[in-house]
Amino acid sequence: MAEELTPETPDEAEEPIKQRKNGLYPGVSDELAENMKSGWADTELTGLAPIPQAAETAARRAALSARFPGERLVVPAGNLKTRSNDTEYAFRASTEYAYLTGDQTHDGVLVLEPVADGHEATIYLLPRSDRENGEFWLDGMGELWVGRRHSLAEAEQLLGIPAKDVRELTAALKEATGPVRAVRGHDAGIEAALTDKVTAERDEELRVFLSEARLVKDAFEIAELEKACASTARGFEDVVKVLDKAEATSERYIEGTFFLRARVEGNDVGYGSICAAGPHACTLHWVRNDGAVRPGDLLLLDAGVETTELYTADVTRTLPINGRYTDVQRKIYDAVYEAQEAGIAAVKPGAAYRDFHDAAQRVLAEKLVEWGLVEGPVERVLELGLQRRWTLHGTGHMLGMDVHDCAAARTEAYVDTTLEPGMCLTVEPGLYFQADDLTVPEEYRGIGVRIEDDILVTEDGNRNLSDQLPRRSDEVEAWMAALKG
Ligand SMILES: [Mn+2]
């Protein structure tokens, strides 16, 4: 990639572009600087249709407004993070900001200003680059380097929110009076401007509200989750088709294959893909993905496509790399399948959130007792939690814009609540026999199995959004055989 023109002295790097003199840039003559100011067509767009979720984002802002009357609410998108010099890590807008605006621009900030009957929303954004002062081609954030941005007027049409220049926001916030709350952790500059106006406790209440607001998904969100699952299923098919190439290289081939699908059809992967072959399946968050892929072993693939509107799937399949489970692999796999079936059946409106976990854990505990790995009865095992040596993790979590969605919700609103239509959660029991676990028969060691699907609570039960992918062991084998041809 090309390098920026850099100012001659480090001090000048600190100055905003408009205070720099063009002549100070090496190789930029006054004549060139003057020449670059003009001769550009007007590309302003008019009559733009609003984004598809504009009505939903307005309703979300209205709910937020009703919860915090009379208070100024500040929700930043976040800033770019430098990787080194003039390169940045890939940017992903904060979930709170994208949820409330539909926008994903770095440095954006949503502000709800209290007015007599609620709030007035304003979105603060970087405007188009100035051509007059050379910013557009001399500054690293100039549009010539990073691409055309929407003008503030264009952003207003798209988002349905009045837009202002974000470079004016810090000063405005410093001058503002009255109670303020901000979402923390995304924009240090905004937080510094508010430092003597906000408290951690009050800001946390805002974060909790925005987490709980996302527990029940609206129609737009459900459609996005459906898209995420459909893309994810295609990504899993891509992986099965190239398992021979992964055998010749490493787990990285699987990671790269799934990532291609995620980038082509969506925004990204929703979390680091877990491409765990053989005993790596027993490492719950195996994301190094640098191991060998061997026929005869299992591949535990836990991956999800994040859509362009930032909703992610979270799906796991545990596949026999050579297309056929061994007897012991099948025995363990089928036990996890049975546990997942019991878990999914417990997902319905009015059920306690904990029910699906309990249902799946009971099946797994029964199997472990049956196999002689732990002494029964099953009630004793469950009471003491002895099955957890091999089940290791909870059976699921809320899913949405974050893979572990609604994570700031209060216990009473999440794990102690009852399920409602529109909630979406994963059901993902597993059994993991570590390679060095001397308490299990040798043939079990190094086998890890998880099966994970994304389950939407409906009016009369549930719908499995990721059911494009087979789960039963014989159906997995038939599916793989058909894909491999
Ligand atoms: Mn999960």
Boltz pocket constraint, residues with backbone or C-beta under 6 A from the ligand:
constraints:
  - pocket:
      binder: B
      contacts: [[A, 314], [A, 397], [A, 403], [A, 426], [A, 428], [A, 452]]
      max_distance: 6.0
